[in-house]
Amino acid sequence: MFISSESIKVGHPDIVADSIAANIIAAIIDEEKKIGMKIDNMPHCGLEVFLGKGLCVVGGEVATRIYVDVEKIVRQTVLELGYIDYALGLNGNSMGILNAIIPQSPDINIGTRANLGKHKEIGAGDQGIMYGFACDETPELLPLTYVLVTRMMRVFENCGIPYFAPDGKGQVTVDYDDRTGDPKRVAKVLMSNSIDYRVAPKSRKTIEATAKKLAFSSLGKWVDRRTEFLFNPTGEWNAMNSCSAADSGVTGRKLVVQFYGGYPGAQIGGGAVVNKSPEKVDFSAAFGARYAAKNVVAAGLARRVSIQLAYAIGMARPMSVYVNTFGTGKMPDRKLGELIHKVFDFTPRGMIEKFNLLDSAMYRRLPKTFFLDKYNWEKTDMVKTLRKEVKAKI
């Protein structure tokens, strides 16, 4: 059987939008820390960013005690992503910017401030359902398809070849054993990258050959002589027709790509992530659920697991915890769910503290990858606790 995962470069307009929102929140956190920010008086942010035809609109809600220069942050973000000329589809120096940010609703704010709301603790910033997933296909306990295609994107971003412009996306298809379900080989690779023809070789075959070499080098032992490679399948992608020159960019539109790459069984929920402060469980609980799932697999309690968390606005603890091990669990899913609910702290305060979610540097890294980095939610430091609890129940 064949399974595919998709990923995108950080120059894709949707990730540009995510990066703008994340960098604004990071700047707010930095300024808030200068005047004594703590969890109980942290800023609350829910930003949306739209990019289209050289225009950036930043909207949403913010509750903060400080000021940041939104326009400056937008321009710096776009320029740092390589968009310095409209020949590349966007120009951070001259793009239009509209700031439509408004104060956060007091009805929401009261539910997410300790000792103010009905429940007297930091409640979830909104209702919602989040999922975390892990499997034993890779050392990272992520799907192989996701790991490989994400690795390929990083190679194209960092290759230093000037004619590979910032905007790009790819797919990797892995052939899995029908009987065991184990990955065997990469069957197909698709890479689409906008080309800056001002500095590109005249031969398009040379461009494609270079792209294939980069792609296959990133996939390592998983490619073989039969692996198919497809590059810019329409036959053309000129950089001047990339990013917001030919497409729009919207925060949160690439959640499937960022969360597990569309791997079967790895659901996503909630809304956009990096455009929110961490009391909003779209952010914190998505990573809390991943943390729990990864530790369950690392502890040997399942080969594959999906964990669903459901929240009500203003309430700290999840309304429900659902676990699906796809028949690979060492104990009934219901019992494992009860164990997870007991062992892990899924309250906003607990997750903010555990994962250090008020770290501005983490915000700035997040749009590139949610998992393949040294994030605190990627640790497997709950393995011993889980195994101890299981032994106590036997």
C-alpha positions as CSV (number, residue, x, y, z in Angstrom):
1,M,0.0,0.0,0.0
2,F,1.1,3.6,-0.7
3,I,0.9,6.4,1.8
4,S,1.8,10.0,1.1
5,S,2.6,13.1,3.1
6,E,2.9,16.7,2.1
7,S,5.1,19.5,3.4
8,I,5.9,23.1,2.4
9,K,8.8,25.5,2.5
10,V,8.7,28.4,4.9
11,G,8.4,30.7,1.9
12,H,4.9,29.3,1.1
13,P,2.4,32.1,1.6
14,D,0.5,30.3,4.3
15,I,3.6,29.8,6.3
16,V,4.6,33.4,5.7
17,A,1.3,34.3,7.2
18,D,1.9,32.0,10.2
19,S,5.4,33.4,10.6
20,I,4.1,37.0,10.7
21,A,1.6,36.1,13.4
22,A,4.1,34.1,15.4
23,N,6.7,36.9,15.3
24,I,4.2,39.5,16.4
25,I,3.3,37.3,19.5
26,A,7.0,36.7,20.2
27,A,7.6,40.5,20.1
28,I,4.7,41.1,22.5
29,I,6.1,38.4,24.9
30,D,9.6,40.0,24.8
31,E,8.2,43.4,25.7
32,E,5.8,42.0,28.3
33,K,8.8,40.3,30.0
34,K,10.5,43.6,30.4
35,I,7.7,44.8,32.7
36,G,7.4,41.6,34.7
37,M,5.2,39.3,32.8
38,K,4.0,36.1,34.6
39,I,1.5,33.5,33.6
40,D,-1.3,35.2,35.6
41,N,-0.8,38.5,33.6
42,M,0.4,37.1,30.3
43,P,-0.8,38.6,27.1
44,H,-3.7,37.0,25.2
45,C,-3.5,36.9,21.5
46,G,-5.5,35.5,18.6
47,L,-4.2,36.9,15.4
48,E,-5.1,36.3,11.8
49,V,-3.0,37.2,8.8
50,F,-4.0,37.4,5.2
51,L,-1.5,37.9,2.3
52,G,-2.6,38.6,-1.3
53,K,-1.2,40.6,-4.2
54,G,1.4,42.4,-2.2
55,L,-1.0,43.3,0.6
56,C,-0.8,42.0,4.2
57,V,-3.8,42.3,6.6
58,V,-3.2,41.6,10.3
59,G,-6.4,41.3,12.3
60,G,-7.7,39.6,15.4
61,E,-7.7,40.2,19.2
62,V,-4.9,41.1,21.6
63,A,-4.9,41.9,25.3
64,T,-1.5,43.3,26.3
65,R,0.0,46.1,28.4
66,I,2.6,47.1,25.8
67,Y,3.1,48.3,22.2
68,V,4.8,46.7,19.4
69,D,5.4,48.0,15.9
70,V,3.3,45.6,13.8
71,E,4.3,47.0,10.5
72,K,8.0,46.7,11.3
73,I,7.6,43.1,12.4
74,V,5.7,42.2,9.2
75,R,8.3,43.7,6.9
76,Q,11.2,42.1,8.9
77,T,9.5,38.7,8.7
78,V,8.9,38.8,5.0
79,L,12.4,40.1,4.2
80,E,14.0,37.4,6.4
81,L,12.1,34.7,4.5
82,G,13.8,35.9,1.3
83,Y,11.1,38.1,-0.2
84,I,13.2,41.1,-1.2
85,D,12.0,41.7,-4.7
86,Y,8.6,41.4,-6.5
87,A,10.4,39.2,-9.0
88,L,10.2,36.6,-6.3
89,G,6.4,37.2,-5.7
90,L,6.6,39.5,-2.7
91,N,8.7,42.4,-1.5
92,G,8.9,43.1,2.2
93,N,10.2,46.6,1.6
94,S,7.2,47.9,-0.3
95,M,4.3,45.6,0.4
96,G,1.1,47.2,1.7
97,I,0.2,46.5,5.4
98,L,-3.1,47.0,7.1
99,N,-3.4,46.7,10.9
100,A,-6.9,45.7,12.0
101,I,-6.0,44.3,15.5
102,I,-8.7,45.0,18.2
103,P,-8.7,44.5,22.0
104,Q,-9.7,41.0,23.2
105,S,-13.4,40.6,24.2
106,P,-13.8,41.0,28.0
107,D,-16.1,38.0,28.0
108,I,-13.2,35.9,26.8
109,N,-10.6,37.6,28.9
110,I,-12.4,37.0,32.2
111,G,-12.4,33.2,31.6
112,T,-8.7,33.0,31.0
113,R,-7.4,35.1,33.9
114,A,-6.8,33.4,37.2
115,N,-9.2,34.5,40.0
116,L,-11.4,36.4,37.6
117,G,-13.6,33.9,35.9
118,K,-16.3,31.6,37.1
119,H,-13.8,28.8,37.8
120,K,-11.1,30.9,39.4
121,E,-8.2,29.5,37.4
122,I,-6.7,29.9,33.9
123,G,-9.3,28.4,31.7
124,A,-9.1,27.3,28.1
125,G,-9.1,30.3,25.8
126,D,-11.8,28.7,23.6
127,Q,-13.7,25.5,23.3
128,G,-12.2,23.0,20.9
129,I,-11.0,19.5,20.1
130,M,-7.3,18.7,19.7
131,Y,-5.5,15.6,18.7
132,G,-2.0,14.2,19.4
133,F,-0.5,11.3,17.5
134,A,2.6,9.1,17.7
135,C,3.8,5.9,16.1
136,D,7.0,3.8,16.1
137,E,7.9,4.1,12.4
138,T,10.9,6.5,13.2
139,P,13.1,7.4,16.1
140,E,11.1,10.6,16.4
141,L,8.0,8.5,16.9
142,L,6.4,10.2,13.9
143,P,5.2,8.8,10.5
144,L,8.1,8.1,8.1
145,T,6.3,10.0,5.3
146,Y,6.1,13.1,7.5
147,V,9.7,13.0,8.6
148,L,11.0,12.4,5.1
149,V,9.0,15.1,3.3
150,T,9.7,17.6,6.1
151,R,13.4,16.8,5.9
152,M,13.3,17.4,2.1
153,M,11.8,20.9,2.6
154,R,14.6,21.9,5.0
155,V,17.2,20.8,2.4
156,F,15.6,23.0,-0.3
157,E,15.4,25.9,2.1
158,N,19.0,25.7,3.2
159,C,20.7,24.5,-0.1
160,G,22.0,28.0,-1.0
161,I,21.1,27.6,-4.7
162,P,19.8,31.1,-5.7
163,Y,17.4,30.0,-8.4
164,F,15.3,27.9,-6.0
165,A,13.1,30.8,-4.8
166,P,11.4,30.8,-1.4
167,D,8.0,29.3,-2.3
168,G,7.9,25.6,-2.6
169,K,6.1,22.4,-1.6
170,G,6.5,18.7,-1.9
171,Q,5.2,15.2,-1.4
172,V,6.7,11.8,-0.5
173,T,5.0,8.5,-1.2
174,V,6.1,5.5,0.8
175,D,5.4,1.9,-0.1
176,Y,4.3,0.0,3.0
177,D,4.2,-3.8,3.4
178,D,0.5,-4.9,3.1
179,R,1.0,-7.6,5.7
180,T,3.1,-6.0,8.4
181,G,2.3,-2.4,7.7
182,D,6.0,-1.5,7.9
183,P,7.5,1.0,5.4
184,K,9.7,-0.5,2.7
185,R,10.8,2.2,0.3
186,V,10.1,5.6,-1.1
187,A,8.1,5.0,-4.3
188,K,7.5,8.5,-5.5
189,V,8.7,12.0,-4.8
190,L,7.1,15.2,-5.9
191,M,8.9,18.6,-5.6
192,S,7.5,21.9,-6.7
193,N,9.7,24.9,-6.3
194,S,9.4,28.4,-7.8
195,I,12.3,29.3,-10.0
196,D,14.1,32.7,-10.2
197,Y,14.9,32.6,-13.9
198,R,17.1,35.7,-13.6
199,V,19.8,33.5,-12.1
200,A,18.8,30.1,-13.3
201,P,20.7,27.9,-15.8
202,K,19.3,28.1,-19.3
203,S,18.6,24.4,-19.4
204,R,15.5,23.4,-17.4
205,K,16.9,19.8,-17.4
206,T,19.8,21.1,-15.3
207,I,17.4,22.6,-12.8
208,E,15.4,19.4,-12.5
209,A,18.5,17.3,-12.2
210,T,19.7,19.5,-9.4
211,A,16.3,19.3,-7.7
212,K,16.3,15.5,-7.9
213,K,19.8,15.3,-6.4
214,L,18.8,17.5,-3.5
215,A,15.5,15.6,-2.9
216,F,17.1,12.1,-3.1
217,S,20.0,13.1,-0.9
218,S,17.6,14.2,1.8
219,L,15.7,10.9,1.7
220,G,18.8,8.7,2.1
221,K,18.4,5.0,2.1
222,W,14.7,5.0,1.4
223,V,15.1,5.8,-2.3
224,D,16.2,3.3,-4.9
225,R,16.5,2.9,-8.6
226,R,12.7,2.5,-9.0
227,T,11.9,5.7,-7.1
228,E,10.0,8.1,-9.4
229,F,10.7,11.8,-9.3
230,L,8.4,14.6,-10.5
231,F,9.4,18.2,-10.5
232,N,7.2,21.2,-11.2
233,P,4.5,19.0,-12.9
234,T,2.8,21.8,-14.9
235,G,6.1,22.4,-16.6
236,E,6.6,25.9,-15.3
237,W,6.7,27.8,-12.1
238,N,8.2,31.3,-12.4
239,A,9.1,32.9,-9.1
240,M,7.3,36.1,-10.2
241,N,4.1,34.0,-10.1
242,S,4.7,32.7,-6.6
243,C,3.7,33.6,-3.1
244,S,1.1,36.4,-2.9
245,A,1.6,37.4,-6.5
246,A,-0.3,34.3,-7.6
247,D,-1.8,32.9,-4.4
248,S,-3.1,34.0,-1.0
249,G,-1.6,33.2,2.4
250,V,-3.7,32.6,5.5
251,T,-2.8,31.7,9.0
252,G,-3.6,28.1,9.9
253,R,-4.4,26.8,6.4
254,K,-1.6,24.3,6.4
255,L,-2.4,22.5,9.7
256,V,-2.5,19.1,7.9
257,V,1.0,19.7,6.6
258,Q,2.3,20.9,10.0
259,F,0.6,18.2,12.0
260,Y,1.7,14.8,10.7
261,G,1.5,15.5,7.0
262,G,-1.9,14.0,6.4
263,Y,-0.9,10.5,7.6
264,P,-3.9,8.2,7.9
265,G,-5.2,8.0,11.5
266,A,-3.3,11.2,12.5
267,Q,-6.2,13.6,12.9
268,I,-6.0,17.3,13.6
269,G,-8.5,19.5,15.4
270,G,-9.0,22.9,16.8
271,G,-7.9,25.9,14.7
272,A,-4.7,27.6,13.8
273,V,-1.8,27.3,16.2
274,V,1.1,29.6,16.0
275,N,-1.1,32.7,15.8
276,K,-2.4,32.2,19.4
277,S,-1.1,32.7,22.9
278,P,-0.8,29.4,24.8
279,E,-3.9,29.7,27.1
280,K,-5.7,29.0,23.9
281,V,-5.8,25.2,23.8
282,D,-5.6,25.1,20.0
283,F,-2.0,25.8,20.8
284,S,-1.2,24.3,24.1
285,A,-3.4,21.2,24.0
286,A,-2.3,20.2,20.5
287,F,1.2,19.9,21.8
288,G,0.0,18.4,25.1
289,A,-1.8,15.7,23.3
290,R,1.3,15.0,21.1
291,Y,3.5,14.9,24.3
292,A,1.2,12.3,25.8
293,A,1.0,10.2,22.6
294,K,4.8,10.2,22.2
295,N,5.4,9.1,25.7
296,V,2.8,6.3,25.4
297,V,4.5,4.9,22.4
298,A,8.0,5.4,23.9
299,A,6.8,3.5,27.0
300,G,5.9,0.6,24.8
301,L,2.2,0.8,25.6
302,A,1.2,1.0,22.0
303,R,2.8,1.1,18.5
304,R,0.5,3.8,17.3
305,V,-1.9,6.1,19.3
306,S,-4.1,9.0,18.7
307,I,-5.3,11.1,21.7
308,Q,-8.3,13.5,21.6
309,L,-8.7,16.3,24.1
310,A,-11.9,18.3,24.3
311,Y,-12.3,21.6,26.1
312,A,-14.9,24.2,27.1
313,I,-14.0,27.9,27.1
314,G,-13.1,29.2,30.6
315,M,-12.6,25.7,32.1
316,A,-9.1,24.4,32.8
317,R,-9.5,20.7,32.6
318,P,-10.5,18.8,29.4
319,M,-14.1,17.7,29.2
320,S,-12.9,14.3,27.8
321,V,-9.8,12.3,26.9
322,Y,-10.3,9.7,24.2
323,V,-7.6,7.3,23.1
324,N,-7.3,5.1,20.0
325,T,-4.4,2.7,19.7
326,F,-5.6,1.2,16.4
327,G,-5.5,-2.3,17.9
328,T,-1.8,-1.9,18.9
329,G,-2.3,-1.2,22.6
330,K,-0.9,-3.3,25.5
331,M,-4.1,-2.5,27.5
332,P,-7.7,-1.5,26.6
333,D,-8.0,1.9,25.1
334,R,-10.4,3.0,27.8
335,K,-8.0,2.0,30.6
336,L,-5.2,3.7,28.8
337,G,-7.3,6.9,28.5
338,E,-7.9,6.8,32.2
339,L,-4.2,6.4,32.9
340,I,-3.3,9.3,30.6
341,H,-5.9,11.5,32.2
342,K,-4.4,10.8,35.6
343,V,-0.7,11.1,34.7
344,F,-0.7,14.2,32.4
345,D,-1.6,17.8,33.3
346,F,-3.7,19.1,30.4
347,T,-4.7,22.4,32.1
348,P,-3.5,25.6,30.3
349,R,-1.3,26.5,33.3
350,G,0.2,23.0,33.5
351,M,1.1,22.9,29.8
352,I,2.4,26.5,29.7
353,E,4.7,25.7,32.6
354,K,5.7,22.2,31.4
355,F,6.5,23.2,27.9
356,N,7.7,26.7,28.5
357,L,5.2,28.1,26.1
358,L,5.9,31.7,26.8
359,D,9.3,31.4,25.2
360,S,9.5,33.9,22.3
361,A,12.3,32.0,20.6
362,M,10.1,28.9,20.4
363,Y,7.4,31.0,18.8
364,R,9.8,32.2,16.1
365,R,10.8,28.6,15.3
366,L,7.4,27.0,15.3
367,P,6.1,27.9,11.8
368,K,8.9,25.9,10.3
369,T,8.2,22.7,12.2
370,F,5.9,21.6,15.1
371,F,7.9,18.5,16.1
372,L,11.3,18.0,14.5
373,D,13.1,20.3,16.9
374,K,14.1,20.3,20.6
375,Y,10.7,21.3,21.9
376,N,9.8,20.4,25.4
377,W,6.7,18.5,24.2
378,E,8.9,16.2,22.2
379,K,10.6,14.9,25.4
380,T,9.9,11.3,26.5
381,D,10.4,12.1,30.2
382,M,7.1,10.4,31.3
383,V,8.0,6.9,30.2
384,K,9.0,5.7,33.7
385,T,5.9,7.2,35.3
386,L,3.6,5.5,32.7
387,R,5.3,2.1,33.1
388,K,5.1,2.4,36.9
389,E,1.4,3.2,36.8
390,V,0.8,0.3,34.5
391,K,2.6,-2.1,36.8
392,A,0.6,-0.8,39.8
393,K,-2.6,-1.7,38.0
394,I,-1.5,-5.2,37.1
